[in-house]
Amino acid sequence: MDQVLRPVGLLLTSGQSHDNPQLVPLLDDYQGWRRSAGRVRQGIHLVADKAYSHPSTRAVLRRRRVRHTIPERSDQRERRTAKGSKGGRPPNFDGQLYAKRNTIERSFGRLNQWRGIASRYDKYALTFLGGALLSAIVQFRR
């Protein structure tokens, strides 16, 4: 989702899978779309919740030079401080920028205003994805 609540990427996963492994494919799709659309190549700033604070995710984002604002989980903070000076420094975190993350939650609320998306009536994943894409396209065009 971008700053004006428009969806810019959509992937469908099984109900019991985590969101974190889908971050890299979403970034690939988004960066490819930006290149093919002839848009000016500006940096991405990812704002995500604690589910994305895994060290491997942060390493991938650093390697790709994607700026990010992700809060550190309490168990990670405790583990880092227990190591003392060898634990490293805490990740950079901008609280004011993180407060704008509610736009993502509002965007999902708009997607869920479509009854078929919110209740998942479709039996097949392909038809559900089609409905979700239609909802996303209508939102993007608003």
C-alpha positions, 0 to 999 in steps of 0.5 A, a space after each residue: 500500500 502506498 501513502 494514499 491507501 492504494 494497493 501496489 502489490 498483492 500476493 495470495 498465500 495459504 491461510 496458515 503461512 506467515 507474511 514474512 517470507 512473502 516480503 521479498 517477492 512483493 518487493 521484487 514485483 513492486 520494483 519491477 513494476 516501477 521500472 516497467 512503468 518508466 517511473 523515476 527510480 526513488 528509494 522505497 521506505 518500508 514501514 512494517 510491524 514486528 512480524 517483519 523484524 527477523 534479522 534475516 529480513 533486516 539483512 535482505 532489506 539492507 542488502 537491497 538498500 531498502 530503508 525501513 522502519 520496523 520496531 524491534 521485538 522485545 525478545 530480540 531486544 533482550 537478547 541483544 542487551 544480554 550480549 552487552 557490547 557484542 550484541 550490536 547497536 539497536 536498529 534505527 527506528 522512527 516513531 513518527 514515521 511508524 505512526 503512519 503505518 495505520 494507512 496499511 490497516 485502513 487499506 485492508 479495511 477498505 479491501 474487506 468492505 467487499 463482502 466476498 473478500 472479507 468472508 472468503 466465500 470462494 472455494 478456489 484460491 484463483 477465484 478469491 485472488 480474482 476478486 481481491 485483484 478486482 477490489 484492488 484495481 477499483 481502489 487504485 483507480 479511485 
